[in-house]
Amino acid sequence: MTVFAIYGATGHTGRLVVSDLLARGKEVLVSGRDPDALAALGHSRVLPGALDDPAALRALAEAADVIIHCAGPFATTGLPVATAAVAGRCHYVDHAVEVHHVKKLFDDFQEPAQRAGITMLPSVSFYGGLGDLLAGAAARGLSGIERITVAYHVTNWMMTHGAVETARLLFADTDRIGYENGEQRYGFVEPRQAIFAFPPPVGPRPMIAPVPFPEAVTVPRHTRTRAVEAQLTARTFEEEQAFASEQVDAGARANSQFMIAAQILAGAASTAGYVSGRDLWSVAALASVEAAVRIADGGVKSGVASPGEAFDAVDFLTALADRGVFDLRLPARA
């Protein structure tokens, strides 16, 4: 039976991933940095692995067929686990939103992953991953695309400790990666305030633009366009609970509301796709499980890929929508 290892299984996202895998009848191996916390989960298969213990991480990879890495910030946790996955010839999926980590996997792990015969998918999560898939789905069949804007509207987001640390790192980083005029751009970009016109009931909203999410790296890998930008509603980080909710229970954390839009501009034409729903944490967890299960089932080429590059984006999003994860609206051509 295929074994799915969850690194960071004691965290909020890790617990959701474990729960969904077990509900699907999958064999689960839980892992992370804290042996006592892992033991408290009560699972039959436990294998701790500290980030500074390459031998333990390799043992984890050798004991599993797929690792789902849920323990951020990935700027510090990503490379040790990804390196172990290659050494142990184990498929790898992570929840990273940090664009530099994502780009490093594409730059440095492509050939090692192909030699190992494994698939590595960074950023299969709410931020980044869903935007990448939605952009690919909404742009399907279009040519001459000038700009793709992925806009996130999020309210009542209650961040975990890992998410707080990740957000601080992201917005303190002045070495940004963008995509303009058909090529990647590097260096500081002064954020501006923009207005994005979400459909009802959300409507036009003030946005932080751009935000340093992975779409600038991932979307051009599968969709030809001259520019890609990610935006986030300005109100998201202004809400009082966003940075003060590390200790809330899982039920309260599930009360986020969201809409993601992928707007495609191609000449005089404009089209868009949308997903909307609640509990972005659950959406992220189920997306990573869906990706891991599809990799384990075969048919995904070896190497490093974005979600929209590895899978048929319309099929993948439809599968999640059919599970009630979110409502999905795509252009008729898609």
Buried (B, 14 or more C-beta within 10 A) or exposed (E): EBBBBBBBBBBBBBBBBBBBBEEEEBBBBBBBBEBEBBEEBEBEEBBBBEBEBBEBBBBBBEBBBBBBBBBBBBBBBBBBBBBBBBBBBBBBBBBBBBBBBBBBBBEBBBEBBBEBEBBBBBBBBBBBBBBBBBBBBBBBEBEEBEBBBBBBBBBBBBBBEBBBBBBEBBEEBEEBBBBBEEEEEEEEBEBEEBEBEBEEEBEEBBBBBBBBBBBBBBBBBBBEBBBBBBBBBBBBBEBEBBBEBBEBEEEEBBBBBBBBBBBBBBEEEEBBBBBBBBBBBBBBBBBBBBBBBBBBEEEBEBBBBBBBBBBBBBEBBBBBBEEEBBEBBBBEEB
